[in-house]
Amino acid sequence: MSLVLPSELVVDRFLPTVRAMLATRLADRGMTQQEIAANLGVTQAAVSKYVGGESGGDDRFREHPETVATVDRIADGLSSGEMDGYDALAELLALVRTLEDRGPICELHEEEMPALRGLGCDLCVRGLDADVRAERDVLADVRTAARTLAAIPEMADYVPNVGTNVGMCLPEPRDETDVAAIPGRIYSMGRRIEIPANPEFGASKHVATALLAANAVDSDVRGAINVATDEGLLEAAGELGLEPLEFDADYEDRGAHLRSRFEGRGGVPLVAYHEGAFGIEPTTFVFGSTTGDAAQLVDELVAIASS
């Protein structure tokens, strides 16, 4: 993985674009090229290129509304004398922080470091605190688990019509926004497993409901995957020494019903299923301490059921 600091992108891509924008606007406001050079900290030759449109730059910054507004504000301030270099620097630093918060700098950073995509990275904004690390780890685990499912031979036979999803919650989750899953769910296309997007928090209600119920009974259970209910999978669970738990499909409050069933069982089983109801497709949930653990169990179940 290439290691690129956001500050490199600020220097290489953002700053030249903003300097060119400022040079043009200051020239429009009547400043000489020498005065512009002194204000921007560049040579007069550089200003000449900026004003002549030879500077290049990145259109993502040049067309960004907040960048345009900030540059205009600085140009007005410098040309009128109401703003000095300190004030202009403060404006630019505030703009950089904004652009790093899911803005163009963040987009460029993900292009330069593709490994950051789908991680909900806000390292530049919040720093590496415990909450950020936990979110990053959960998103990474869900991505890996989804790929594990896609690599399982015969997995397409066990994807329900409504799709499969992979969910993992943060420690002490409050609601479904603390559960990361695949937006749009995972589908089988022919014999191929299609993962439509990178994981996001709050992307699932179906799997999140089951996972939150399980976690409320056993906080060590933080991962869940839904698959089609299949007799072969249930028999495979028995061969592994697991006792699947059956629950009713048509409870209005699925979460409360599942919590009640888990508590009655004395804990959360690794496999829980229902046989469906009117308008409800039969579904089996596979649980684990992480989505990676749940995906490995699905792999084992499918391998046994398909043999």
Secondary structure by P-SEA (a helix, b strand, c coil): cbbbbaaaaaacccaaaaaaaaaaaaaaacccaaaaaaaacccaaaaaaaaaccccccccccccaaaaaaaaaaaaaaaaccccaaaaaaaaaaaaaaaacccaaaaaaaaacccccccccccccccccaaaaaaaaaaaaaaaaaaaaaacccccccccccbbbbbbbcccccccccbbbbccccccccccccccccccccccaaaaaaaaaaaaacccccccccccccaaaaaaaaaacbbbbbbbccccaaaaaaaaaaaaacccccbbbbcccccccbbbbbbcccaaaaaaaaaaaaaaaac
